[in-house]
Amino acid sequence: MTPQETVAGIRAQLPTLLAVAVVETETGMPLASHSNLADFDIETAAAYNTEVIKSKLKAIQALKLKQLVQDVLLTLTDQLHLIKLSPNAQMFIYLAVNAADTNLAQARQVVKAHSASLN
């Protein structure tokens, strides 16, 4: 599945999302993205969330943990930001939703299903 198809699929399943992007882990560049908010800077969000992922992966390596990152959840005042790595960790899905409008379990399932098909 292409990054564009992934973004379209997530938008179809979570139409009230604030923003979604498929991001290259190494560079932090969005390969495909969409925002329902005119002032949501998806490129900046992708770049900073790339640093979150890279830091977590370095910490796991430094601690010599035999673990994989399932997802990263950031809970803001009224938003939830979810980051899910692809199986090969070369890309990740970044999703921002309004906490009042979105069921977290549903959002996690949608992102998990779509991340599994990213190559």
C-alpha distances in whole Angstrom, upper triangle without the diagonal:
4,7,8,6,7,10,11,10,12,15,15,16,18,20,23,21,22,19,16,14,12,14,15,17,20,20,20,18,16,13,12,15,17,20,23,26,27,28,25,25,21,22,25,23,20,23,25,22,21,25,25,22,24,27,26,25,28,30,29,29,33,34,33,31,28,26,22,21,20,20,22,24,26,29,30,33,31,28,25,23,20,18,16,15,12,13,14,15,14,12,13,13,16,18,21,23,26,28,30,28,25,25,24,23,21,19,19,17,15,14,14,12,9,10,9,6,6,7
4,5,5,6,9,10,11,12,14,15,17,18,19,22,20,21,18,14,12,9,12,12,15,18,18,17,15,12,9,9,12,14,18,21,23,24,26,23,22,18,19,22,21,18,20,23,21,19,23,24,21,23,26,26,24,27,30,29,29,33,34,33,31,29,27,23,22,21,20,22,24,26,28,30,32,30,27,25,22,20,18,16,15,12,14,15,15,13,11,13,12,15,17,20,22,26,28,30,27,25,26,25,24,22,20,20,19,16,14,15,14,10,11,12,9,7,8
4,5,5,6,9,10,11,12,14,16,16,17,19,17,18,14,11,8,6,8,10,13,16,15,14,12,9,6,6,8,11,15,18,20,21,22,19,18,15,15,18,17,14,17,19,17,16,20,20,18,20,24,23,22,25,27,27,28,31,32,32,30,28,26,22,20,19,18,19,21,22,25,26,29,27,23,21,19,17,15,13,13,11,14,14,14,12,9,10,9,12,13,17,19,23,25,27,25,22,24,22,22,20,18,18,18,15,13,14,13,10,10,12,10,7,9
4,5,5,6,9,10,11,12,14,15,16,18,16,17,14,11,9,8,11,13,16,19,18,16,14,10,8,5,8,9,13,16,18,19,21,19,18,15,15,19,18,15,18,21,19,19,23,23,21,23,27,26,26,29,31,30,31,34,35,35,33,32,29,25,23,22,21,22,23,24,26,27,29,27,24,22,20,18,17,16,16,15,17,18,18,16,13,13,11,13,14,17,19,22,25,27,24,22,24,23,23,21,18,19,19,15,14,16,15,11,12,15,12,11,13
4,5,5,6,9,10,10,12,14,15,18,16,18,15,12,11,10,13,15,18,21,21,19,17,14,11,9,10,12,15,17,20,22,24,21,21,17,19,22,20,18,21,23,21,21,25,25,23,25,28,27,27,30,32,31,32,35,36,36,34,32,29,25,23,22,21,22,23,25,27,28,30,28,24,23,20,19,18,16,16,14,17,18,18,17,14,14,12,15,15,18,19,23,25,27,24,21,23,22,22,19,17,18,17,13,13,15,13,9,11,13,10,10,12
4,5,5,6,9,10,11,12,14,16,14,16,13,10,9,8,11,14,16,19,19,17,16,12,10,8,9,11,14,16,19,21,22,19,19,16,17,20,18,16,19,21,18,18,22,22,20,22,25,24,24,27,29,28,29,32,33,32,30,29,26,22,20,18,17,19,19,21,23,25,27,25,21,19,17,15,14,12,13,11,14,16,16,15,12,11,9,11,12,15,16,20,22,24,21,19,20,19,19,16,14,14,14,10,9,11,10,6,8,10,8,8,11
4,5,5,6,9,10,10,11,13,11,12,10,7,6,7,11,14,16,19,19,16,15,11,10,7,6,7,10,12,15,17,19,16,16,13,15,18,16,14,17,19,17,18,21,21,19,22,25,24,24,27,29,28,30,33,34,34,32,30,27,23,21,19,17,18,19,20,22,22,25,22,19,17,15,14,14,13,14,14,17,18,17,16,13,11,9,10,10,12,14,17,20,22,19,17,19,18,19,16,13,14,15,11,10,13,12,9,10,13,12,11,14
4,6,5,6,9,10,10,13,12,14,12,9,10,11,14,17,20,23,22,20,18,14,13,9,9,9,12,13,16,18,20,18,19,16,18,21,19,17,21,23,21,21,25,25,23,26,29,28,28,31,33,32,34,37,37,37,35,33,30,27,24,22,20,22,22,23,24,25,27,24,21,20,18,17,17,16,18,17,19,21,21,20,16,15,12,13,13,15,16,19,21,22,19,18,19,19,20,17,14,16,16,12,12,15,13,10,13,15,13,13,16
4,5,5,6,9,10,13,12,15,13,11,12,12,16,18,20,24,24,21,20,16,15,12,12,11,14,15,18,21,23,20,21,18,20,23,20,19,23,24,21,22,26,25,23,26,29,27,27,31,32,31,33,36,36,36,33,32,28,25,23,20,19,20,21,22,24,25,27,24,21,19,18,16,16,15,17,15,18,20,20,20,16,15,12,14,13,15,15,18,20,22,18,16,17,17,17,14,12,14,13,9,10,12,10,8,11,13,11,12,16
4,5,5,6,8,10,9,12,10,8,10,11,14,17,19,23,23,20,19,15,15,12,11,10,12,13,16,19,20,17,19,16,18,20,18,17,20,21,19,20,23,22,21,24,26,25,25,29,30,29,31,34,34,34,31,30,27,23,20,18,16,17,17,19,20,21,23,20,17,15,14,13,13,13,15,14,17,20,19,19,15,13,10,11,9,11,12,15,17,18,15,13,14,14,14,11,9,11,10,7,7,10,9,7,10,13,12,13,16
4,5,5,5,8,7,10,9,8,10,12,16,19,21,25,24,21,20,16,15,12,10,8,10,10,13,16,18,16,17,15,18,20,18,17,21,22,20,21,25,24,23,26,28,27,28,31,32,32,34,36,37,37,34,33,30,26,24,21,19,20,19,20,21,21,23,20,17,16,15,14,16,16,18,18,21,23,22,22,18,16,12,12,10,11,11,14,16,17,14,13,15,15,16,13,11,14,14,10,11,14,13,11,14,16,16,16,19
4,6,6,9,10,13,13,12,14,15,19,22,24,28,27,24,23,19,18,15,14,12,13,13,16,19,21,19,21,19,22,24,22,21,25,26,23,25,28,27,26,29,31,30,30,34,35,34,36,39,39,39,36,35,32,28,26,23,21,22,21,23,23,24,25,22,19,18,18,17,18,18,20,20,22,25,24,24,21,19,15,16,13,15,14,16,18,19,15,14,15,16,17,13,12,15,14,10,12,15,13,12,15,17,16,17,21
4,6,9,9,13,13,12,14,16,19,22,24,28,28,25,24,20,20,17,15,14,15,14,18,21,23,20,22,20,23,24,22,21,25,25,23,24,27,26,25,28,30,28,29,33,33,32,34,37,37,37,34,33,29,26,24,20,19,20,19,21,21,22,24,20,18,16,16,15,17,16,19,19,21,24,23,24,20,18,14,15,12,14,12,15,16,17,13,11,12,13,13,9,9,12,10,7,10,12,11,11,14,16,16,17,21
4,6,6,9,10,10,13,15,18,22,23,27,27,23,23,19,19,16,14,12,12,11,15,18,20,17,19,17,20,22,19,19,23,23,21,23,26,24,23,27,28,27,28,31,32,31,34,36,36,36,34,33,29,26,23,20,18,18,17,18,18,19,20,17,14,13,14,13,15,16,19,19,22,25,23,24,20,17,14,13,10,11,9,11,13,13,10,8,10,11,12,9,7,11,11,8,10,13,13,12,15,17,18,18,22
4,6,9,10,11,14,17,20,23,25,29,28,25,23,20,20,16,14,11,11,9,12,16,18,16,19,17,20,22,20,20,24,24,22,24,27,26,26,29,31,29,31,34,34,34,37,39,39,40,37,36,33,29,26,24,21,21,20,20,20,20,21,17,15,15,15,16,18,19,21,22,25,27,26,26,22,20,16,15,12,12,10,11,14,14,10,10,12,14,16,12,11,15,15,12,13,17,16,15,18,20,20,21,24
4,7,9,11,15,18,20,24,26,29,28,25,24,20,21,18,15,12,10,8,11,14,16,14,17,16,20,21,18,19,23,23,21,24,26,25,25,28,30,29,30,33,34,34,36,38,38,39,37,36,33,29,26,24,21,20,18,18,17,17,17,14,12,12,14,15,17,19,22,23,26,29,27,27,23,20,17,15,11,10,7,8,11,11,7,8,11,13,15,13,11,15,16,13,14,18,18,17,19,22,22,23,26
4,6,7,11,14,17,21,22,25,24,21,20,17,18,15,12,9,8,7,9,13,14,12,14,13,17,18,15,16,19,19,17,20,23,21,21,25,26,25,27,30,30,30,33,35,35,36,33,33,29,26,23,21,18,17,15,15,15,15,16,13,10,10,10,11,14,16,19,20,23,25,23,24,20,17,13,11,8,6,5,7,10,11,9,8,11,12,14,12,9,13,14,12,12,16,16,15,17,20,20,20,23
4,7,11,14,16,20,21,24,23,19,19,16,18,15,11,9,6,5,6,10,11,8,11,10,14,15,12,14,17,17,16,18,21,20,20,24,25,24,26,29,29,30,32,34,35,36,34,34,30,27,23,22,18,17,15,14,14,13,14,11,9,10,10,12,14,16,19,21,24,26,24,24,20,17,14,11,8,5,5,7,10,12,10,10,14,14,17,15,12,15,17,15,14,18,19,17,18,22,22,21,25
4,7,11,12,16,18,21,19,16,15,12,14,11,8,6,4,6,7,10,11,7,9,7,11,12,10,11,14,15,13,16,18,18,18,21,23,22,24,27,27,28,30,32,33,34,32,32,28,25,22,20,17,16,15,14,15,15,16,14,11,11,9,11,12,14,17,18,22,23,21,20,17,14,11,8,6,5,7,10,13,15,13,13,15,15,17,16,12,15,17,14,13,16,18,15,16,20,20,18,21
4,7,10,13,15,18,17,14,13,10,11,8,6,5,6,9,11,13,14,10,11,8,11,13,10,10,13,14,12,14,17,16,16,19,21,21,22,25,26,26,28,30,31,32,30,29,26,22,19,18,15,14,14,14,16,16,19,17,13,12,10,9,10,11,13,15,18,20,17,17,13,11,7,6,4,6,9,12,15,17,15,14,16,15,17,15,11,13,15,12,10,13,15,12,12,16,16,15,18
4,6,10,12,15,14,11,10,6,7,6,4,6,9,12,13,15,15,12,11,7,9,11,9,7,11,13,11,12,15,15,14,17,19,19,20,23,24,24,26,28,30,30,28,28,25,21,18,17,15,15,15,16,18,18,21,20,16,14,11,11,10,11,12,13,16,17,15,14,10,8,6,5,7,9,12,16,18,21,19,17,19,18,19,18,14,15,16,14,11,14,15,12,11,15,15,12,15
4,7,9,12,12,10,9,6,6,5,6,10,12,15,17,18,19,15,14,10,11,13,11,9,12,14,11,11,15,15,13,16,19,18,18,21,23,23,24,27,28,28,26,26,23,19,17,16,14,15,16,17,20,21,24,23,19,17,14,12,10,10,10,10,13,14,12,10,7,6,5,6,9,12,15,19,21,24,22,20,21,19,20,19,15,15,16,14,11,13,14,10,9,12,12,9,11
4,6,9,8,6,6,4,6,7,8,12,14,18,19,19,19,16,14,10,9,11,10,6,9,11,9,8,12,13,11,13,16,16,16,18,21,21,22,24,26,26,25,24,22,18,16,16,14,14,16,17,20,21,24,23,20,18,14,13,10,10,9,10,14,13,11,9,5,5,6,7,11,14,17,21,22,26,24,22,23,21,22,21,18,17,19,17,13,15,16,13,11,14,14,11,12
4,6,6,5,6,6,7,10,12,15,18,21,22,23,22,19,17,13,11,13,13,9,10,12,11,8,12,13,11,11,15,16,15,17,20,20,20,23,25,25,24,23,21,18,16,17,16,16,18,19,23,24,27,27,23,21,17,16,12,12,10,10,13,11,9,6,4,7,9,11,14,17,21,24,26,29,28,26,26,24,25,24,21,20,21,19,16,17,18,15,13,15,15,11,11
4,6,5,8,9,10,13,14,18,20,23,24,25,24,20,18,15,13,14,13,9,9,11,9,6,9,10,8,8,11,12,11,13,16,16,16,19,21,21,20,20,18,15,13,15,14,14,17,18,21,23,26,26,23,20,17,15,11,11,8,9,12,10,7,5,5,6,10,11,15,17,21,24,26,29,28,26,26,23,24,24,21,19,21,20,16,17,19,16,13,15,16,13,12
4,6,8,11,12,15,17,20,22,26,26,27,25,22,19,17,14,15,15,11,10,12,11,8,10,12,10,8,12,14,12,13,16,17,16,19,21,21,21,21,20,17,16,18,17,17,20,21,24,25,29,29,26,24,20,18,15,15,12,13,15,12,9,7,8,10,13,14,18,21,24,28,29,32,32,29,30,27,28,28,25,23,25,24,20,20,22,20,17,19,19,15,14
4,5,9,10,14,15,19,20,24,24,24,23,20,17,14,11,12,13,10,8,11,11,8,10,13,12,11,14,16,15,16,19,20,20,22,24,25,25,25,23,20,19,20,19,19,21,21,25,25,29,29,25,24,20,19,16,16,14,15,17,15,12,10,10,11,14,14,18,20,24,27,29,32,31,29,30,28,29,29,25,24,26,25,21,22,24,21,18,21,20,17,16
4,7,9,12,12,16,17,21,21,21,19,16,13,11,8,9,9,6,5,8,8,5,8,11,10,10,13,15,15,16,19,20,20,22,24,25,25,25,23,20,17,19,17,16,18,18,21,22,25,25,21,20,16,16,13,14,13,14,17,16,12,10,9,9,11,11,14,16,20,23,25,28,28,26,27,25,26,26,22,21,24,22,18,20,22,19,17,19,20,16,16
4,6,9,10,14,15,19,19,19,18,16,12,10,7,9,10,7,7,10,11,9,12,14,13,14,17,18,18,20,22,23,24,26,28,28,28,28,25,22,20,21,19,18,20,20,23,23,26,26,22,21,17,17,14,15,14,15,18,17,14,12,10,11,12,12,15,17,20,24,26,29,28,26,28,26,27,26,23,22,24,22,19,20,22,19,17,20,19,16,16
4,5,6,10,12,16,17,17,17,14,11,8,7,10,10,6,8,12,11,10,14,15,14,16,19,19,19,22,24,24,25,28,29,30,29,28,26,22,20,20,18,18,19,19,22,22,25,24,20,19,16,15,13,14,14,14,17,17,14,12,9,9,9,9,12,14,18,21,23,26,25,23,25,23,25,23,20,20,22,19,16,18,19,16,15,18,17,14,15
4,7,11,14,17,19,19,19,17,14,11,10,13,13,10,12,15,14,13,17,18,16,18,21,22,21,23,26,26,27,29,31,31,30,29,27,23,21,21,19,20,21,22,24,25,28,27,23,22,18,17,15,15,14,13,17,16,14,12,9,10,10,11,14,16,20,23,25,28,26,24,26,24,25,24,20,21,21,19,16,18,18,15,14,16,15,12,12
4,7,11,14,16,16,17,15,13,10,10,14,13,11,13,16,15,15,18,19,18,20,23,23,23,26,28,28,29,31,33,33,32,31,28,24,22,21,19,20,21,21,23,24,26,25,21,20,17,16,15,15,15,14,18,18,16,14,11,11,10,11,12,15,17,21,23,26,24,22,24,23,24,22,18,19,20,17,15,17,17,13,13,16,15,12,14
4,7,10,12,13,14,11,10,7,9,12,11,10,13,15,14,15,18,19,18,20,23,23,24,26,28,28,30,32,33,34,32,32,29,25,22,21,19,19,19,19,21,21,23,21,18,17,15,14,14,15,16,16,19,20,18,16,13,12,10,9,10,12,14,17,20,22,20,19,21,20,22,20,17,18,19,16,14,17,17,14,14,18,17,14,17
4,7,9,10,12,10,10,8,10,13,12,12,15,17,16,17,20,21,20,23,25,25,26,29,30,31,32,35,36,36,35,34,31,27,24,23,20,20,19,19,20,20,22,20,17,16,14,15,15,16,18,18,22,23,21,20,16,15,12,11,10,11,12,15,18,20,18,17,20,19,21,19,16,18,19,16,15,18,18,15,16,20,19,17,20
4,5,7,9,7,8,7,11,13,11,12,16,17,16,18,21,21,21,24,26,26,27,30,31,31,33,35,36,37,35,35,32,29,25,24,21,20,19,18,19,18,19,17,14,15,13,15,16,18,20,21,24,26,23,22,19,16,13,11,10,9,10,12,16,18,16,16,19,19,21,19,16,18,20,17,16,20,20,18,19,22,22,20,23
4,7,9,8,11,11,14,16,14,16,19,20,19,21,24,23,24,27,28,28,30,33,33,34,36,38,39,40,38,38,34,31,28,26,23,22,20,19,19,18,19,16,14,15,15,16,18,20,23,24,27,29,26,26,22,20,16,14,12,10,10,11,15,16,14,14,18,18,21,19,16,19,21,18,17,21,22,19,21,24,24,23,26
4,6,5,9,10,13,14,13,15,18,18,18,21,23,23,24,27,28,28,30,32,33,34,36,38,39,40,38,39,35,32,29,27,24,22,20,19,19,17,17,15,13,15,15,17,19,21,24,25,29,30,28,27,23,21,18,15,13,11,11,11,15,16,15,16,19,20,23,21,18,21,23,21,20,23,24,22,23,27,27,25,28
4,6,8,10,13,14,14,16,18,19,20,22,24,24,26,28,29,30,32,34,35,36,38,39,41,42,41,41,38,34,31,30,26,25,23,22,22,19,20,18,16,18,18,20,21,24,26,27,31,32,29,28,25,23,20,17,16,14,15,15,19,20,19,20,23,24,27,25,22,24,26,24,23,26,27,25,25,29,29,27,29
4,6,9,12,11,12,15,16,17,18,20,22,22,24,26,27,28,30,32,33,34,36,37,38,40,39,40,36,33,30,29,26,24,22,20,20,17,18,16,15,17,16,19,20,23,25,27,31,32,29,28,24,22,20,17,16,13,15,15,18,20,19,20,24,24,27,26,22,25,27,25,23,27,28,26,26,30,30,28,30
4,6,9,9,8,11,13,13,14,17,18,19,20,23,24,24,26,28,29,31,33,34,35,37,35,36,33,30,26,25,22,20,18,16,17,15,16,15,13,14,13,15,17,20,22,23,27,28,25,24,21,18,16,13,12,10,12,13,16,18,18,18,21,21,24,23,19,21,24,21,20,23,25,22,22,26,26,24,27
4,6,6,6,9,10,11,12,14,16,17,19,20,22,23,25,26,28,29,31,32,34,35,34,35,32,29,25,25,22,20,19,17,18,17,18,17,15,16,14,16,16,19,21,22,26,26,23,22,19,17,16,13,13,12,14,16,19,21,21,21,24,23,25,25,21,22,25,23,20,24,25,22,22,26,26,23,25
4,5,5,6,9,10,10,12,14,15,16,18,20,21,22,24,26,27,28,30,31,33,31,32,29,26,22,22,19,17,17,16,18,17,19,18,15,15,12,14,13,16,17,19,23,23,20,18,15,14,12,9,10,10,13,16,18,21,20,19,22,21,23,22,18,20,22,20,17,20,22,19,18,22,22,19,21
4,5,5,6,9,10,11,13,15,15,17,19,20,21,23,25,26,27,29,31,32,31,31,29,26,22,23,20,18,19,18,20,19,22,21,18,18,15,16,15,17,17,19,23,22,19,17,15,14,13,11,13,13,17,19,22,25,24,23,25,24,26,25,21,22,24,22,19,22,23,20,19,23,23,20,21
4,5,5,6,9,10,11,13,15,16,17,19,20,22,23,25,26,27,29,31,30,31,28,25,22,23,20,18,18,16,18,17,19,19,17,17,14,15,15,17,18,20,24,23,20,19,16,15,14,12,13,13,17,19,21,24,24,23,25,23,26,26,22,22,25,23,20,23,25,22,21,25,25,22,23
4,6,5,6,8,10,11,12,14,15,17,18,20,21,23,25,26,27,29,28,28,26,23,19,20,16,14,14,12,15,14,17,17,14,13,10,12,11,14,15,18,22,22,18,17,15,12,12,9,10,10,13,16,18,21,21,20,22,20,22,22,18,19,22,20,17,20,22,20,18,22,23,20,22
4,6,5,6,9,10,10,12,14,15,16,18,20,21,23,24,26,27,26,26,24,21,17,18,15,14,14,14,17,17,20,19,16,15,11,12,10,12,13,15,18,18,15,14,11,9,9,7,10,11,15,18,20,23,22,21,23,20,22,22,18,18,21,19,16,18,20,18,16,19,20,17,18
4,6,5,7,9,10,11,13,15,16,17,19,20,21,23,25,26,26,26,24,21,18,20,17,15,16,15,18,18,21,22,18,17,14,14,12,15,15,17,20,19,16,14,12,12,12,11,13,14,18,21,22,26,26,24,26,23,25,25,22,21,24,23,19,21,23,21,19,22,22,19,20
4,5,5,7,9,10,11,13,15,16,17,19,20,21,23,25,24,25,23,20,17,19,16,13,14,13,16,15,19,19,16,15,12,13,12,14,15,18,21,20,17,16,14,13,13,11,13,14,17,19,21,24,24,23,25,22,24,25,21,21,24,23,19,21,24,22,20,23,24,21,22
4,5,5,6,9,10,11,12,14,15,17,19,20,21,23,22,23,20,17,14,15,12,10,11,10,14,14,18,18,15,13,10,10,8,11,11,14,18,17,14,14,12,10,10,8,11,11,15,18,19,22,22,21,22,19,21,21,18,17,20,19,16,17,20,18,16,19,21,18,20
4,5,5,6,9,10,11,12,14,16,17,18,20,21,21,21,19,16,13,15,13,11,14,13,17,18,21,22,19,17,13,12,9,11,10,13,16,15,11,11,10,9,10,9,13,15,18,21,22,26,26,24,24,21,23,23,20,19,21,20,17,18,21,19,16,19,20,17,18
4,5,5,6,9,10,10,12,14,15,16,18,20,20,21,19,17,14,16,14,12,14,14,17,18,21,23,20,18,14,14,12,14,13,16,18,17,14,14,13,12,14,13,16,17,20,23,23,27,27,26,26,23,25,26,22,21,24,23,20,21,24,22,19,22,23,20,21
4,6,5,6,9,10,11,12,14,15,17,18,18,19,17,15,12,14,11,9,11,10,14,15,19,20,17,15,12,11,9,12,12,15,18,17,13,14,13,11,13,11,14,15,18,21,21,24,25,23,23,20,22,23,20,18,21,21,18,18,22,21,18,20,22,20,21
4,5,5,6,9,10,11,12,14,15,17,16,16,14,11,9,11,9,8,11,12,16,18,21,22,19,16,13,11,8,9,9,12,14,13,10,11,10,9,11,11,14,16,19,22,22,26,26,23,23,20,21,22,19,17,20,20,16,16,19,18,15,17,19,17,18
4,5,5,6,9,10,11,12,14,15,15,16,14,13,11,14,13,12,15,15,19,21,24,25,22,20,16,15,12,13,11,14,15,14,10,11,12,11,14,14,17,19,22,25,26,29,29,27,27,24,25,26,23,21,23,23,19,19,22,21,18,20,21,19,19
4,5,5,6,9,10,10,12,14,14,16,14,13,11,15,14,12,14,15,18,20,23,25,22,20,17,16,13,14,14,17,18,17,13,15,15,14,17,16,19,20,23,26,25,29,30,28,27,24,25,27,24,22,24,25,21,21,24,24,20,22,24,22,22
4,5,5,6,9,10,11,12,11,13,11,10,8,11,11,9,12,13,17,19,23,24,21,19,16,14,12,12,12,15,16,16,12,14,15,13,16,15,18,19,22,25,24,28,28,26,25,22,22,24,22,19,22,23,19,19,22,22,18,20,23,21,21
4,5,5,6,9,10,11,10,11,10,8,8,11,12,11,15,16,20,22,26,27,24,21,18,16,13,13,11,13,14,13,10,12,13,13,16,16,19,21,24,27,27,30,31,28,27,24,24,25,23,20,22,23,20,19,22,21,18,19,21,19,19
4,5,5,6,9,10,10,12,12,12,11,15,15,14,18,19,22,24,28,29,27,24,21,19,16,16,15,17,17,16,13,15,16,16,19,19,22,24,27,30,29,33,34,31,30,27,27,29,26,24,26,27,23,22,25,25,21,22,25,22,22
4,5,5,6,8,9,12,11,11,11,15,15,14,17,18,21,23,26,28,26,23,21,19,17,17,16,19,19,18,15,17,19,18,20,20,23,24,27,29,28,32,33,30,30,26,26,28,26,23,26,27,24,23,26,26,22,24,26,24,24
4,6,5,6,5,8,7,8,9,12,14,13,17,18,22,24,28,29,27,23,21,19,16,16,15,17,17,16,14,17,18,17,20,20,23,25,27,30,29,32,33,30,29,25,25,27,25,22,24,26,22,21,24,24,21,21,24,23,23
4,5,5,6,8,9,10,11,15,16,17,20,22,25,27,31,32,30,27,24,22,19,18,16,18,17,16,14,16,18,19,22,22,25,27,30,33,32,36,36,33,32,28,28,30,28,25,27,28,25,23,26,26,22,23,25,24,23
4,5,8,11,12,13,14,18,19,18,21,23,26,28,31,33,31,28,25,24,21,21,19,21,21,20,18,20,22,22,24,25,27,29,32,34,33,37,38,35,34,30,30,33,30,27,30,31,28,26,29,29,26,26,29,27,26
4,5,9,10,13,14,17,18,18,21,22,25,28,31,33,31,28,25,24,21,21,20,22,21,21,19,21,23,22,25,25,28,29,32,34,33,36,37,34,33,29,29,32,30,26,29,30,27,26,29,29,26,26,29,28,28
4,6,9,12,14,17,19,19,22,24,27,30,33,35,33,29,27,25,22,21,19,21,20,19,18,21,23,23,25,26,29,31,33,36,34,38,39,35,34,30,30,32,30,27,29,30,27,25,28,29,25,25,28,27,26
4,5,9,11,14,16,17,20,22,25,28,31,33,30,27,25,22,20,19,17,19,18,18,16,20,21,21,23,24,26,28,31,33,32,35,36,32,31,27,26,29,27,24,25,27,25,22,25,26,23,23,26,25,25
4,7,10,13,16,17,20,23,26,29,33,34,31,27,25,22,20,18,16,18,15,15,15,18,20,20,23,24,26,29,31,33,32,35,36,32,30,27,26,28,26,23,24,26,23,21,23,24,21,20,23,23,22
4,7,9,12,14,17,20,23,26,29,30,27,24,22,19,16,15,13,15,13,14,13,17,18,17,19,21,23,25,27,30,28,32,32,28,27,23,22,24,23,19,20,22,20,17,20,21,18,17,21,20,20
4,6,9,11,15,18,21,24,28,28,25,21,19,16,13,11,9,11,10,11,10,13,14,13,16,17,19,22,24,27,26,29,29,26,24,21,20,21,20,16,17,19,16,14,17,18,14,14,17,17,17
4,6,8,11,14,17,20,24,24,21,18,15,12,10,8,7,10,10,11,9,13,13,11,13,14,16,18,21,23,23,26,26,23,21,18,17,19,17,14,15,17,14,12,15,16,13,13,17,16,17
4,7,10,14,16,20,23,23,20,16,14,11,9,7,7,9,10,12,10,14,13,11,12,13,14,17,19,21,20,24,23,20,18,15,14,15,14,10,12,14,11,9,12,13,11,11,15,15,16
4,7,10,13,16,20,19,16,13,10,7,6,5,7,10,11,14,11,14,12,9,10,10,11,13,15,18,17,21,20,17,16,12,12,14,12,9,11,12,9,9,12,13,10,12,15,15,17
4,7,10,13,17,17,14,10,8,6,5,7,9,13,15,16,13,16,14,11,10,10,11,12,14,16,16,19,20,17,16,12,13,15,13,10,13,15,12,12,15,16,13,16,19,17,20
4,6,10,13,13,11,7,6,5,7,9,12,15,18,20,17,19,17,13,12,10,10,10,11,13,12,16,16,14,13,10,12,14,11,9,13,14,12,13,16,17,15,18,21,20,22
4,6,10,11,8,6,5,6,8,12,15,18,21,22,19,21,18,15,14,11,10,9,11,12,11,15,16,14,14,11,14,16,13,12,16,17,15,16,20,19,18,21,23,22,25
4,7,8,6,5,6,9,12,15,18,21,24,26,23,24,22,18,16,13,12,10,10,10,8,12,14,13,13,11,14,16,13,13,17,18,16,18,21,21,21,23,26,25,28
4,6,5,6,8,11,14,17,20,24,27,28,25,26,23,20,18,15,13,10,10,9,8,12,14,14,15,13,17,18,16,16,20,20,19,21,24,24,23,26,28,27,30
4,6,8,11,14,17,21,24,27,30,32,29,30,27,23,21,18,16,12,12,10,8,10,13,14,15,15,18,20,18,19,22,22,21,24,27,26,26,29,31,30,33
4,7,10,13,17,20,24,26,29,31,28,29,26,23,20,17,14,10,9,6,5,7,10,11,13,13,16,17,15,17,20,20,20,22,25,24,25,28,30,29,32
4,7,10,13,16,20,23,26,28,25,26,23,19,16,13,10,7,6,5,5,8,9,9,12,11,14,15,12,14,17,17,16,19,21,21,21,24,26,25,28
4,6,10,13,17,19,22,24,22,23,20,16,14,11,8,6,5,6,6,9,10,9,10,8,12,12,10,11,14,14,13,15,18,18,18,21,23,22,25
4,7,10,13,16,20,21,18,19,16,13,10,7,6,4,7,9,9,13,13,11,12,10,13,13,10,10,14,14,11,14,17,16,15,19,21,19,22
4,7,10,13,16,18,15,17,14,10,8,6,5,6,8,11,11,15,15,12,12,9,11,12,8,8,11,11,8,10,14,13,12,15,17,16,19
4,7,10,13,14,12,13,10,7,6,5,6,9,12,15,15,19,18,15,16,12,14,14,11,9,12,12,9,10,13,12,10,13,15,14,16
4,7,9,11,9,11,9,5,5,7,9,12,14,18,18,21,20,17,16,13,14,14,11,9,11,11,7,7,10,9,7,10,12,11,13
4,6,8,5,8,6,4,6,9,12,15,18,21,21,25,24,21,20,17,17,17,14,12,13,13,10,9,11,10,7,9,11,9,11
4,5,5,7,5,5,8,11,14,17,20,23,24,27,26,22,22,19,18,18,16,13,14,13,10,9,10,9,5,6,8,6,7
4,6,8,9,9,11,15,17,21,23,26,27,30,28,25,24,21,20,20,18,15,15,15,12,10,11,11,7,6,8,7,8
4,6,8,10,13,16,19,22,25,29,29,32,31,28,27,24,23,23,21,18,19,18,15,14,15,14,10,9,11,9,7
4,5,7,10,13,16,20,23,26,27,30,29,26,25,22,22,22,20,17,18,18,14,13,15,14,10,11,12,10,9
4,7,11,13,17,20,23,27,28,31,30,27,27,24,24,24,21,19,20,19,16,15,17,14,11,12,13,9,8
4,7,10,13,17,20,23,25,28,27,24,24,21,22,21,18,17,18,16,13,13,14,12,9,11,11,8,8
4,6,10,13,16,20,21,24,23,20,21,18,18,18,15,13,15,14,10,10,13,10,7,10,11,9,10
4,6,10,13,17,18,21,20,17,17,15,16,15,12,11,12,11,7,9,11,8,7,10,11,9,12
4,7,10,14,15,18,17,15,16,14,16,15,11,11,14,12,9,11,14,11,10,14,15,13,16
4,7,10,12,15,14,11,13,11,13,12,9,10,12,10,8,11,13,12,12,15,16,15,18
4,7,9,12,11,10,12,11,14,13,10,11,14,13,11,14,17,15,15,19,20,19,22
4,6,9,8,7,9,9,12,11,9,11,14,13,12,15,17,16,17,20,22,21,24
4,6,5,6,9,10,14,13,11,14,16,15,15,18,20,20,21,24,25,25,28
4,6,6,8,8,12,12,11,13,16,16,16,18,20,21,21,24,26,26,29
4,6,8,10,13,13,13,15,18,17,18,21,23,23,24,27,28,29,32
4,7,10,12,11,11,14,16,15,16,19,20,20,22,25,26,26,30
4,6,9,8,7,10,12,12,13,16,17,17,19,21,23,23,27
4,6,5,6,9,10,11,12,14,16,17,18,20,22,23,27
4,5,5,6,9,10,11,12,14,15,16,18,21,21,25
4,5,5,6,9,10,10,12,14,15,17,19,21,24
4,5,5,6,9,10,11,12,14,16,18,19,23
4,5,5,6,8,10,11,12,14,16,17,21
4,6,5,6,9,10,10,12,15,16,19
4,6,5,6,9,10,11,13,15,18
4,5,5,6,9,10,12,13,17
4,5,5,6,9,10,11,14
4,6,5,6,9,10,14
4,6,6,7,10,13
4,5,6,7,11
4,5,5,9
4,6,8
4,6
4
